[in-house]
């Protein structure tokens, strides 16, 4: 995204050295950066609907050579880069002079301008009280393009989801179930987190991260297609099984037998190779009762 030569020309060798050291420190601490990873998953979830339904290309960057580098979001056909610096501490101040937060924000703005890019720079803190203080003391020099956000820290992702209504709503959209139970919410969050942590942070496409998460078993992440249709032969087989009802919701096959006596969901979406194999197995074996079908629903 940014080059050493570009930074050296805009600033100087000392600034480039500072960024290189900052980047090395960020990468070495990345494995334990639970707070940063939870926030990245939050942003992934918020962008998911736009990416899935409107095919928008969005890329996430983290711990690259930049002044505000915990998370950078670049969207297709948008000249604005969104940057996030996260602080899970209570002693954060804007500061002054070189290597302060205000200086990093100012230099990031200049760097983006040199690429004809606008900037939205965010300082994200885990303390609500601190966020208020930082908003009140936001330096005038960076106020036009800077914001302070509060994002809670918790020991588990599901606890963060519970605290953030927009996070939960975004996860519910991604989930294969309508009105999903807490365990399904937790599952979707967990596979998103795993997909993000294992992604290339030098430029990760949101759709590719979502696809990686969807490939987990179980993932219970909805289909990314807009239309879902079982093979006609499979529909015929299922419709003939007595006391069985089923539906395709968000690309997942949900079934119920005996008026609620037994019910479940295939743990993979209609987009997956596993679902294709499931349909082929039904066509090959042609089950005519629930007892015969049950072996294929596991």
Secondary structure, DSSP 8 states (H G I E B T S, - for coil): ---HHHHHHHS-HHHHHHHHHHHHHHHHTGGG-HHHHHHHHHHHHHHHHHHHHH---EEEE-SSSSSS-SEEEEETT--EEEEEEEE-SS------STTSHHHHHHHHHHHHHTTT-EEEEEEEES-HHHHHHHHHT--GGGGGGEEEEE----SSHHHHHHH-HHHHHHHHHHBSSTT--HHHHHHHHHHHHHHHHTS-TTSEEHHHHHHHHHTSSS--B--SSS-----HHHHHHHHTSTTEEEEEETTEEEEEETTTTEEEE-SS-TTSHHHHHHHHHHHHH---SHHHHHTT--
